[in-house]
Amino acid sequence: MIIVKRFGCYWSIAFGKNLSDVSNSLYLSENQMRLTFAIGSLEGGGAERNLVLLAESFAKKGHLVTVLTLFGEERDFYTLSPLVKRVSLGLLRSSQVAFFFLKLRKALIATKPDVVISFMCRMNIMTVLSILGSKIAVIVCERIDPRAHRIASIWKWLRWWIYPKADRIVVQSRAALDYFLPRFQSKTDVIPNPVIPLKAIGPPNHSLPKPALIAMGRLHEQKGFDLLLKAFERIKRKHPTWGLSILGDGPLKGSIQSLIKHLELSKQVRLLGLVKNPYDYLRQADLFVLSSRYEGFPNALCEAMACGLPVISTDCPSGPSDIIRDGIDGVLVPQNDVKALALAMDHLMADEDKRKRLASCAPEVVQRFGVEKIVNRWESLLVDVSKTKQA
C-alpha cells in the first residue's frame, strides 16, 4: 500500500506496523512526497522484494517513505533501508485479520495520505474496505496472474466488488490486464517490476558444481519444480557432469526432496534454500530455467538475465513472454510440457556457442526494465491519481 503527496499531496506506502510512529509534522517541499507502502509482511517473495526496492528508490529520491505491514519484524526476510520508516500493526495470526480493519483504518488515516498503494489481493481488499468513506485515493496492485492463482471464493467475489471502488489498478503484464473486464481495464495500468543491474562484487562466497544448471523460486506448485526435475531426469544420462541447484524454500520442500530421491537425482540436484544474495550463485551458473505453471512478472528470470545467463522459461500466462525475446536472449517452451522443457534444456546444455549468443543479449533486460524507468512510471501514475482525486 502506498500513500503519496506530491505538489502538495502526501504519499504513503504501508506494509504493516505501528503507524502511530509516523510523523506528519515534517515539512515537505513541492517535489517531495510522503509515501506509505502496505503489505502483509516482508517475508521472502517477489511482491515483498519489489516493494522493498520501490520504497528504497523513492526514499533515495528524497521522499518520506513508510512501509506498513500487518505482521511484525519477526517474519521479515528482507531488510529495509535506514531511509525508510517501518510500521507494523503487530498481527500474530492470520485468523486475527478481521479484527484489524479499525486499526488499519486509523493507521492509514494517521499518515494523512492523498494516495494509498496496496499490494496483494487480500491486502488490497482490506485496504479499500478499511478506508471507505474517507477521501484517500487508493491504488491496488495485483502481483500475480489472477486467472491462474487460486484464492478462496469469498476473496474472488470481494475482488470483483471492491476493486471498482479503488482509484486505479496496477498489474504487471498484458496477460494479467486481459483477465479484467473492460470496465476494470479502463482504470488499469501495466507496470512491470524493476530489474536491478548486477553489482560489481568480490569473489563468490559459495561455489556451484560446474557445469551448473540453476533455478530459483518458492517451493510451491506454481513454480513447477516437479516439471523441472522430471525434465532433468529425462536427459541426465546425456549430461552426467551437469548439476542442478535450486534456490528457495516453501511448503513443498518435503515432496520435492522425495521426488529427487524417486527420480534418482540425489547426486546431481541440490536444494540450497532461501538465500539473501542470489547473484552470488547466478553469476556462477551456465544456464537458468524457469518452469512455472503461472507467474506475475518473474523477478528470478529477470535477475538471471541481468547476470548474463542464457535462460529457458515456460511460456506460462503473465510475464515470461513480456521479458524473453524468444531466440534472442532466451528460449520459451509450452507450459506444463515436460518433453518440450527437456528438449530445450538438452539443446542448450549441449551447445555452448548458442548459450553464449543468448547470454550476450540477456543483460539488455536491465535497460528495458531498469529501476529508474519503472520508478518514474510509478511517480507519473501517483501524481495523476492524486490530481484526479483532488479535482
Summary of the structure (lengths in Angstrom):
residues: 391
radius of gyration: 21.4
end to end distance: 22.2
largest distance: 66.7
contacts: 1447
relative contact order: 0.12
helix: 41%
strand: 19%
